[in-house]
Amino acid sequence: MKYCIVFAVWTLIIKMIFNCHLCDFRTPSLSSHLQHNFRHRHISSRFHCGLNDCQTDFATEASLRPHILRFHNSSCRQSLNSPLVVCNRYAKFDCSVADCKKSFEDYSEFLKHLKAHMSHGVFTSCPVEGCPKKYKNIQTFTGHMTKKHKNTSSSSQVLPQLAVVTQPAILENSVDISSTAFGDFDNDCGTEHECFDDISSDRFLETMCQFYMKLEYELMLPASTVQYIAKELSVLHSGNNNLIEKRLKRKLQHCKIKNVDEIVSYVMADNPLKKIQNELKTTYLRKETYKRHFSYVNPQRMPIHKGPYSKHFYFVPIKETVKALFSDKSISFKLSPPQFSQIEDLLLDYTDGYVFKENAFFISNPLGLHFILYQDALEIVVPIGPAKKKYKLLAVYLIIGNIPAHLRSRISTIQLVALCIEKYFNHEEFYGPIVKDLKGIETVGVDIPGVGTVKGSLVCIVGDNLGSHGLGGFVEQFSTSLYFCRFCLIKRKDFHKAGGELATFAPRTVDSYDNSLTRLAESRKKVYRGIKFDSIFNELTYFHVCRGLPPCLAHDLHEGCVTFDMKIFIDYFVDKEWFTFESLTKSLEDFNFSVKDKRDRPIPVLESHTRVKGGAWQICVFLRLFPLLVKNFILDENDPVWRAMLLLIEIVEIVLSPSIHRSYLPYLHQCITDYLHQRKTLFPEIQLRPKHHYLSHYSELTEAFGPLIRVFTLRFESKHTFFKRCIRAFRNFINPTLSLSVRHELYQAYRRSGADRHCKVNVMGDSDSFLQNYSDEIKREISSKHLSAGINECVSAEVLGTIYKKGNIVAIRQTTYQYEVEIGRILLVLYDNKDGVYLLLEKLATEFIPHLRVYEVGCKISYECISVCELMSTQSLHVYPSGSHLYVKLHHALVSDELD
């Protein structure tokens, strides 16, 4: 019986293999797996599990080991667990000062509170369990926490009633089997079975290439600096080899070994590092090596004939980019049918809009690739002085829509298609190669090894109004042209006449576009009905500019209607003596912004300004929180201008929603028409802008393209940052389009080697060594959900890019639009071995305050345990204190349920 059990355990161990997700390395040894993982340190600092192809990875080794122990039922030596800051039975942090005893949900707020005691000279105990230190000096306390408790976790623990069984069932027998001999994956047991040696020249070369690529293309070190580092490394290695050779000879001679020179020569000759350094010793050799060993797409020089001289731009072939996509180790891309909303009339993505659903190509090719292009102009140098517009570039980017939405927003997922100096731009010659590539992918497809022939088509082209009009062949003079809209045939005089903001006009269609082109050619005019020429993109079989140019809410709303109208409203409130510009600035300075809000902290509004200054997100934060900023200055809640401003806030909240039910679209349209009418009536002397008219199309455009946040331009604009950083790093303006396109593609090759890998769920602050009993009410709520046996607690969890941690606020559900909303505060963050994340919430009494468009939260009502995917909104929110009141402001409207 004993030998049978031993054999069974041995078989279990042999079957458990750690697989590297970046190469073909395999081993049954955890220590070997970790050592190999270190070889990929230049592309990822995370610890990949890989046990039986598990795709989970962790920030630290200390988090990986408990994962193997719990979720794979395998024993391994536990690293020392981080010290813990212990919370009470209700999952809150208690102040240790005798006459205080306040409780906090948020760990950082708890520390701030302790420091407040110290500032008054009160001796305060260190909050870490088992630490006897007491402090009354803030600097000393901060230094103590940094040096002694740097990796402290705030009460990360295993729930006592739901603890996982950590040994295989076979080990429950009474037979004593040594875990060191059989169950300890830190030992190199069974290496002769499936553990392959990964010390080879190719892997050394890959590691060194990734090291240099990280320095030059991610950290933006100049090529001359990288060359200096490479040269010095070579000198150090050569000197080290000489020292080893001399010591080896001396030792062998001392031991009276024969043929010393022959032995030493044999040992020193086969040195892979020396060979690699020769391959990478110059900038040119390094680049050529990168291009051979990584998924590099070579930019092509394309001619532009403009004026007496021939110019050029650089084009990155879309076909080659598609091939590189399938070899990308960061994404592990696989073809699948488009993801439609499972709920009737719920719009979740562009695939739910009729532009995609009615596209004949995607109907007949459900596994086809979805191409989304973006075009925009960017300044790579300071746009003032002698260099103004000299190096202004026109860039075209690409996103593959088949990639999940949370990955599409990552800058490294956005691919470069073309770069051109704007003054050399020619519509047909610049966009021609792009259209030619798209035609080939539509008709012939791309041959992918191991996959077959893959076809794809263009869904839409994203851009600002100026770029979209220029690409579509429409007029670009928005302030003077008779026809200024690419969505309908409105005339400027009709828009500005009485009731013009409420009128509807004939939409632009493919037929009306073609008819206008015919009339344009017959009349020999430069413009007819707002059209200047036929866009080359109309040559595509399944795309037309009248159906494929979505709006950009950032430019139409934030940097359009909001930035100008809010200044008009503020001027009105100042004239009415609600507040002054100085008091508004003081309110901005004193306001308790969340950490997320501080990244886009609004700029103070001055009387001399004609609009609210700042970037799109700064303006968005200002609008969203403006009612709270001036809450104490409001003199009349029913003031018509105040009501108009609240209506504008509601419109922005609905448009920003990542999911919207079709039943809300008529309501959105009514809100927009009401707002435009009120704005024109209240301030008749200030004309509405063209962007106000574009806003009137938003309900129908949402029907066409899905939630407009999914065709947002700001994530594309973030891509500009890479090129601006590059030009500042290498300061070479001789041929900027070549330098930038090559560096970008080398950087993308580096990212495709696995440096851009991201998990759906990322758990932080996990531990299994500390048990603490919560209240019976909390235990009952967790147990009532019948969660899996492997449920554990962590400090925080990142799910599809959103971080959930103790003290944050979430919107649970909504019964009636705006008014009956359930809001909860996160007390515990739980997770299982199937990427499931659950939140134990403290449900709070909630009341909607209409004249502020915020929710006031009060005391605890009950507890609720809920999965993150069941939340009404995935946003993690913040509490804004104001006097004795606590307010919560949503980032977007909750409009995913049918409107009653």
Buried (B, 14 or more C-beta within 10 A) or exposed (E): EEEEBBEBBBEBBEEBBBBBBBBEBBBBBBBBBBEBBEBBEBBBEBBBBBBEEBBBBBBBEBBBBBBBBBBBBBBBBEEEBBBBBBBEEBBBBBBBBEEBEEBBBBBEEBBEBBBBBBEEEBEBBBBBEEBEBEBBEBEEBBEBBEEEBEEBBBBBBBBEEBBBEBEBEBBEBEBEBEBEEBBBBBBBBBBEEBBEEBEEBEBBBBBBBBBBBBBBBBEBBBBEBBBEBBEEBBEEBEEEBEEBBEEBBEEBEEEEEEEBEEBBEEEBEEBBBBEBBEBBBEBEEBBEBBBEBBBBBEBBEBEBEEEEEEBBBBBBBBBBBBBBBBBBBBBEBEBEEBEEBEBEEBBBBBBBBEBBBEBEBBEEBEBBBBBBBBBBBBBBBEEEEEBEEBBBBBBBBBBBBBBBBBBBBBBBBBBBBBBBBBEBBBBEBBBBBBBBBBBBBBEEBBEBEEBEEBBBBBBBBBBBBEBBBBBBBBBEEBEEBBBBBBBBBBBBEEBEEEEBBEEEBEEBEEEBBBBBBEEBEEEEEEBBBBBBBBBBBBBBEBBBBBBBBBBBBBBBBBBBBBBBBBBBBBBBBBEEEBBEBEBBBEBBEEBEBBEBBEEBBBBBBEEEBEBBBBBBBBBBBBBBBBBBBBBEBBEEEEBEBBBBBBBBBBBBBBBBBBBBBBBBBEBBBEBBBBBBBBBBEBBEEEEBBBBBBBBBBBBBBBBBBBBBBBBBBBBBBEBBEBBBEBBEBBEBEEBBBBBBBBBBBBBBBBBBBBBBBBBBBBBBBBBBEBEBEBEEEBBEBBEEBEBEEBBBBBBBBBBBBBBBBBBBBBBBBBEEBBEEBBBBBBBBBBBBBEBBBBBBBBBBEBEBBEBBBBBBBEEBEEBBBBBBEEBBBBBBBBBBEBEEEBBBBBBBBBBBBBEE
